[in-house]
């Protein structure tokens, strides 16, 4: 049973990574932002990513450590450091 749950979590991480558009870093590079403009853009993009990842975690009915882990990975994938 634990293996099934783990497999489901791993597949959801993979699916969320592919479902998202270009990363914040890629968008920033594409727009050729630098300095304060880049910092502002990245902050807003990270905030938006955290919000959408939180919504996705709620839709998947994740709680506790699973929610935290999912949200952290989702945001880092969206930012694309």
N, C-alpha and C positions, 0 to 999 in steps of 0.2 A: 504494500500500500504506500509506503514511504517513497519507494522508487517511482511509482506512478505520479505522485504529487511532485516529486523533484523533476521528473520529465516534463510535466505540465508547466512548471515554473520556467524551466530552461527554454521550452518552446515559446512561451509567452515573451520572454526577453528577446529572443531572436525575431519574433514577429513584430514586436514594437520597434526594434531597430530598423527593420526594413520598411515599416509603414510610414516612418517619419520622412520629412523632406530633407533638404540640405541642412547641414549643421550650422550653428551660429557662426563658428569660425569660418566656414566656407563662404557664408553670406557676407561676412565682414571683409574677407579677402576679395570677393567678387566686386563689392562696392568700393574697394580701395580705401577703406577707412583707416585713420591713424589718430593717435593721441586721444584727446577728450571725446571726440566723436565715436571712436571705436569703443572706448570704455563705456560710454553711455549706451551704445547699441548692444554691447555684450551683456550689460546689466539688465536691460529690458528683455533681451532674448532669454536670459537665464530665468528671469521671473516668469515669463510666459511659459517656458518649458516646465518649470516646477508646477505651475498651475495645471497644465494639460496632463502632466504625469500623475498628479494627485487625483485628477478626475478619472484617468485610466485605472489607477489603483482602486478607486472606489467602485468603478464598474466591474472590476474583477473580484470585488468583495474581499480584498486583502486586508489583513489586520496585523498589528504588531511588527515583528521582525521581518516578515515577508513583505509587508507594505513598505517599510523603511528601505529594505534592500532593493525592491523593485523601483521605488521612486529615485533612489540615489543613482542606480544604473541608468535609468531612463533619462534623467537630467544630464548626466555626464555624456551619454550618447548624443543627446540633442545639442549640447554645447560643442562637442568635438574638439576638445583641447588638443 
